Amino acid sequence: MPVFRTFSKVAKQALLSSGCGCQPITVAVRTISFSPRQVTSDASFHSVSFAETDHPKVLITGGLGQLGVGLAKMLRKRFGNNNVILSDIRKPPSHVFHSGPFIYSDILDYKNLREIVVNNRITWLVHYSALLSAVGEANVALARDVNITGLHNVLDIAAEHGLRLFVPSTIGAFGPTSPRNPTPDLCIQRPRTIYGVSKVHAELMGEYYHHRYGLDFRSLRYPGIISADSQPGGGTTDYAVAIFHDAIKTGKFECNLRPDTRLPMMYIDDCLRATVEMMEAPADTLSMRTYNINAMSFTPEELAHEVQKQLPELEVTYEIDPVRQAIADSWPMNFDDSNARNDWSWKHDYDLPELVQTMFNYISTDSRIAQAN
């Protein structure tokens, strides 16, 4: 019987949101024993429709970030409101709190996280807690704690309780020596940010736990994700969200990347749907545990031109952020996601023109509502 030692750091909420240097944290050593068992795929989880008794019970960590609220909404429609629990260390806005179950969960508190899984009979865990690329470079120690130590807690709990575990990866998992156009699923990675390093670590640890202990680990390498209902959160691709808000509010946009910086991108609805489809895919259709997914690839200049078709008066200038530009220059220009399309029939819905039209429709509606109120 293998023995796992989990080094659990209980982080205070103020520490995780401060962005300042970390104080020393006492490390508690916890020994956990469990018998590894092969997690067999449950066919009922992968059918088109689910019987009430077969619904998974889902926990989403880091649920107040860009993706968690949207994924919870999608999963609640599919599995029932009470079968999807959103969690975070921050206080949720009123509309999120009243939309379905929400609990406090600190991924660095191993005992708290384990109690949540046990008390709520969790069967699926979606692990969205992470510090993104630019924020992580500003606070490497905190990024290491959240992105790596938090992952270790999640892996051990998922393996112990036979959960299906989803941990997103990223375009940031590749580096300057990776093939960039296109970037295949399997190639040299060698990222140069703590965010990218932690995501490669997550991919490899998840694959190891799958082969060694039968953990049903699944991961998608997300491209830059664009959504209208969330503000930029410290990522290198955030310019592709900010341009829409600035275009409507001020008619001016200053981009922090060069106009010819090409990166893979995706509208949030495609991203969330891909996540659900991958989680529901029968295990025997998965030829690997981590897949690239893609929808489109564009530059800031190409995006600006498409936006100016809707708002011709938009003024775009460029003030290059050397940190973000260096990160972007090390990332893929285009993803090869042929394995996802072949193995579990992934297909995107939104290309660049549809993306721009949808973003403007959403933000303009929100602006009119705000003005009316």
C-alpha positions in Angstrom: 0.0 0.0 0.0 1.6 3.3 -1.1 1.9 6.1 1.4 1.5 9.7 0.2 2.9 12.6 2.1 1.1 15.8 1.4 2.7 19.1 2.5 -0.3 21.3 3.2 0.1 25.1 3.6 -2.9 26.9 5.0 -2.9 30.2 3.2 -4.8 33.2 4.6 -7.2 35.0 2.3 -5.3 38.2 2.5 -2.1 36.5 1.5 -3.6 35.0 -1.6 -5.0 38.4 -2.8 -2.3 40.7 -1.7 0.3 40.4 -4.5 3.1 41.2 -1.9 5.9 39.1 -0.6 5.0 36.0 1.3 5.7 35.4 5.0 7.1 32.1 6.2 4.3 29.5 6.6 4.5 26.6 8.9 4.5 23.3 7.0 2.5 20.4 8.4 3.3 16.9 7.2 0.3 14.6 6.8 0.6 10.9 6.0 -2.2 9.4 4.0 -2.5 5.8 3.1 -4.9 4.3 0.5 -5.0 1.4 -1.8 -4.6 2.4 -5.4 -7.3 1.2 -7.6 -8.1 1.5 -11.3 -10.8 4.1 -11.7 -13.1 2.6 -14.3 -15.1 4.8 -16.6 -18.8 4.9 -15.7 -20.7 4.6 -18.9 -23.6 6.6 -17.4 -21.4 9.6 -17.1 -20.8 9.6 -20.8 -24.3 9.2 -22.2 -26.2 11.9 -24.0 -28.7 12.1 -21.2 -28.2 11.3 -17.5 -30.6 9.6 -15.1 -31.0 11.4 -11.8 -29.2 8.7 -9.9 -26.2 8.8 -12.3 -25.5 12.5 -12.0 -21.9 13.3 -11.0 -21.4 15.5 -7.9 -19.1 18.2 -9.1 -16.7 20.5 -7.1 -15.1 23.5 -8.9 -12.1 25.1 -7.1 -11.1 28.7 -8.0 -14.7 29.1 -9.1 -14.8 32.9 -9.1 -12.3 33.2 -11.9 -12.9 33.7 -15.6 -14.3 30.2 -16.2 -15.7 28.8 -13.0 -19.1 30.6 -12.9 -19.8 29.8 -16.6 -18.9 26.1 -16.2 -21.0 25.8 -13.1 -24.0 27.3 -15.0 -23.5 24.8 -17.8 -23.1 21.8 -15.6 -26.1 22.8 -13.4 -28.3 22.8 -16.5 -27.0 19.4 -17.3 -26.8 17.7 -13.9 -29.1 19.7 -11.6 -28.4 22.8 -9.5 -27.5 21.0 -6.3 -25.1 18.6 -8.0 -22.5 21.4 -8.8 -20.7 23.2 -6.0 -18.7 26.3 -6.7 -15.9 27.2 -4.3 -13.3 29.9 -3.8 -11.5 31.8 -1.0 -13.3 35.1 -2.0 -16.7 36.3 -1.2 -19.0 35.7 -4.1 -21.2 38.4 -5.7 -24.9 38.1 -4.8 -26.0 36.7 -8.1 -23.4 33.9 -7.9 -24.2 33.1 -4.3 -27.9 32.8 -5.0 -27.5 30.8 -8.3 -26.5 27.5 -6.6 -24.3 25.9 -3.9 -21.2 27.9 -3.0 -18.7 27.2 -0.2 -15.4 28.5 1.0 -12.5 26.3 -0.1 -8.8 26.9 0.2 -6.8 24.4 -1.9 -3.8 24.9 0.4 -5.8 23.6 3.4 -5.7 19.9 2.8 -8.0 19.0 5.6 -10.7 21.5 4.6 -10.6 20.3 1.0 -10.8 16.6 2.0 -13.8 17.3 4.3 -15.6 19.0 1.4 -15.1 16.0 -0.9 -16.2 13.5 1.7 -19.1 15.5 3.2 -20.6 16.3 -0.3 -19.8 12.9 -1.8 -17.9 14.6 -4.7 -17.2 12.4 -7.8 -15.9 15.0 -10.3 -13.4 17.7 -9.3 -12.6 20.6 -11.6 -9.5 22.4 -10.4 -9.4 26.0 -11.7 -7.4 27.5 -8.8 -4.2 29.1 -10.2 -2.2 32.3 -10.5 -2.0 33.2 -14.2 1.1 34.1 -16.2 1.8 37.8 -15.6 0.5 37.7 -12.0 2.6 34.6 -11.3 5.8 36.3 -12.6 5.2 39.2 -10.1 4.9 36.8 -7.2 6.7 33.5 -7.9 6.6 32.2 -4.3 2.8 32.6 -4.1 2.4 31.0 -7.6 4.5 28.1 -6.6 2.3 27.5 -3.5 -1.0 27.9 -5.3 -0.2 26.2 -8.6 2.0 23.4 -7.3 1.3 22.7 -3.6 -2.4 23.1 -4.2 -2.2 20.7 -7.1 -0.5 18.1 -4.9 -3.4 18.3 -2.4 -6.0 17.9 -5.2 -4.2 14.9 -6.7 -3.9 13.0 -3.5 -7.5 13.6 -2.5 -8.7 12.7 -6.0 -6.7 9.5 -6.0 -7.8 8.6 -2.5 -11.5 9.0 -3.3 -11.6 7.8 -6.9 -12.6 11.1 -8.4 -12.6 12.1 -12.0 -10.2 15.1 -12.0 -9.9 17.9 -14.5 -7.0 20.3 -14.4 -6.7 22.8 -17.2 -3.4 23.4 -18.9 -2.5 26.2 -21.2 -0.6 27.6 -24.2 1.8 28.7 -21.5 3.0 25.1 -21.0 5.2 25.6 -24.1 8.4 27.6 -24.4 10.7 29.3 -27.0 12.2 25.9 -28.1 8.8 24.4 -28.8 7.5 24.2 -32.4 5.2 27.3 -32.6 3.2 27.0 -35.9 1.6 24.6 -35.3 2.3 23.2 -31.9 1.5 19.5 -31.6 0.2 17.7 -28.4 3.6 16.0 -27.9 6.8 18.0 -28.3 9.5 19.7 -26.3 7.9 22.2 -23.8 10.4 24.0 -21.6 8.3 27.0 -20.5 10.0 30.0 -19.0 7.3 31.3 -16.6 6.3 29.8 -13.2 2.8 29.5 -14.6 3.9 27.4 -17.5 6.3 25.3 -15.4 3.5 24.6 -12.9 1.2 23.5 -15.8 3.8 21.1 -17.2 4.2 19.8 -13.7 0.4 19.3 -13.5 0.3 17.5 -16.9 3.0 15.1 -15.9 1.9 14.5 -12.3 -1.7 13.8 -13.6 -0.4 11.4 -16.2 1.8 9.7 -13.5 -1.1 9.3 -11.1 -3.3 7.9 -13.9 -0.7 5.2 -14.8 0.5 4.5 -11.2 -2.8 4.7 -9.3 -5.6 4.6 -11.8 -6.6 8.3 -11.3 -9.0 9.4 -14.0 -7.1 12.6 -14.8 -8.1 14.7 -17.7 -6.6 18.0 -19.0 -7.0 20.4 -21.9 -4.5 23.0 -23.0 -6.6 26.1 -23.3 -5.6 28.8 -25.7 -6.3 32.5 -24.8 -9.9 32.5 -23.5 -12.1 35.5 -24.4 -15.3 36.3 -22.5 -17.5 39.3 -22.1 -18.7 38.8 -18.6 -15.3 38.8 -16.8 -12.6 41.4 -16.5 -9.0 40.8 -17.4 -7.3 38.7 -14.7 -3.6 39.0 -15.2 -3.1 36.9 -18.3 -0.9 37.7 -21.3 -3.8 37.3 -23.7 -6.0 39.7 -21.7 -5.7 42.4 -24.4 -8.2 40.4 -26.5 -10.9 41.0 -23.8 -9.9 44.5 -22.8 -10.2 45.8 -26.4 -14.0 45.3 -26.4 -14.6 47.0 -23.1 -12.3 50.0 -23.9 -13.8 50.3 -27.4 -17.3 50.8 -26.0 -16.3 52.9 -22.9 -13.7 55.2 -24.4 -13.3 54.6 -28.1 -9.6 54.1 -27.5 -7.5 51.0 -26.8 -3.8 50.7 -25.9 -2.4 47.2 -26.5 0.5 45.9 -24.5 1.7 43.4 -27.2 3.2 44.1 -30.7 0.6 44.2 -33.4 2.0 41.1 -35.2 1.9 38.9 -32.1 0.0 35.8 -33.2 -1.6 33.6 -30.5 -4.3 30.9 -30.4 -7.6 32.1 -29.0 -11.1 30.8 -28.2 -14.5 32.1 -27.2 -15.5 31.1 -23.7 -18.6 29.1 -24.8 -16.4 26.9 -26.9 -14.0 26.5 -24.0 -16.6 25.4 -21.5 -18.3 23.1 -24.0 -14.9 21.4 -24.8 -14.4 20.9 -21.0 -17.7 19.2 -20.5 -17.3 17.1 -23.6 -13.9 16.0 -22.6 -15.1 15.1 -19.0 -17.9 13.1 -20.5 -15.8 11.3 -23.1 -15.6 7.5 -22.5 -12.1 6.6 -21.2 -11.5 4.2 -24.0 -11.7 7.0 -26.6 -8.9 9.0 -24.9 -5.5 8.2 -26.5 -3.8 10.7 -24.1 -4.6 12.5 -20.9 -3.8 16.1 -22.0 -5.0 17.5 -25.3 -4.6 20.8 -27.2 -7.8 22.5 -28.2 -8.1 25.4 -30.6 -10.6 27.6 -32.4 -8.8 30.5 -34.1 -5.4 32.2 -34.2 -5.0 36.0 -34.6 -2.8 39.0 -33.9 -3.8 42.2 -32.1 -3.8 44.0 -35.4 -6.2 41.5 -37.0 -8.5 41.7 -34.0 -8.4 45.5 -34.1 -9.3 45.5 -37.8 -12.3 43.2 -37.1 -13.4 45.4 -34.2 -13.1 48.5 -36.3 -15.6 47.0 -38.7 -18.2 47.5 -35.9 -16.6 50.7 -34.5 -14.7 52.5 -37.2 -13.8 55.3 -34.9 -11.8 53.1 -32.5 -8.3 54.4 -32.0 -5.7 51.7 -31.3 -2.1 52.4 -30.0 0.6 50.1 -28.9 2.6 50.4 -25.6 4.6 47.2 -25.4 4.9 45.5 -22.0 8.3 43.8 -22.2 7.4 41.1 -19.7 4.1 40.1 -21.4 5.7 40.4 -24.9 8.5 38.0 -23.9 5.9 35.6 -22.5 3.8 35.8 -25.7 6.9 35.3 -27.9 7.6 32.0 -26.2 4.1 30.6 -26.7 2.5 28.8 -29.7 1.2 30.8 -32.6 -1.2 28.1 -33.5 -2.4 24.8 -31.8 -2.6 21.5 -33.6 -5.7 20.0 -32.0 -6.3 17.1 -34.4 -6.1 14.5 -31.7 -9.0 16.1 -29.8 -11.0 16.3 -33.0 -10.3 12.7 -33.9 -10.6 11.1 -30.4 -13.7 12.7 -29.0 -15.0 14.8 -31.9 -14.1 18.2 -30.7 -15.3 21.0 -33.0 -15.4 24.8 -32.3 -18.3 27.0 -33.2 -16.8 30.5 -33.0 -14.3 32.0 -35.5 -13.1 35.6 -35.4 -16.1 37.4 -37.0 -18.5 35.5 -34.8 -16.4 36.2 -31.7 -16.4 39.9 -32.3 -20.1 40.1 -33.1 -21.0 38.1 -30.0 -18.7 40.2 -27.7 -20.3 43.4 -28.9 -23.8 42.1 -28.6 -23.1 41.0 -25.0 -21.2 44.1 -23.8 -23.6 46.5 -25.5 -26.6 44.9 -23.8 -24.9 45.1 -20.4 -24.0 48.7 -21.0 -27.6 49.6 -21.9 -28.9 47.8 -18.8 -26.4 49.6 -16.6 -27.4 53.0 -18.0 -31.1 52.2 -17.4 -30.4 51.3 -13.8 
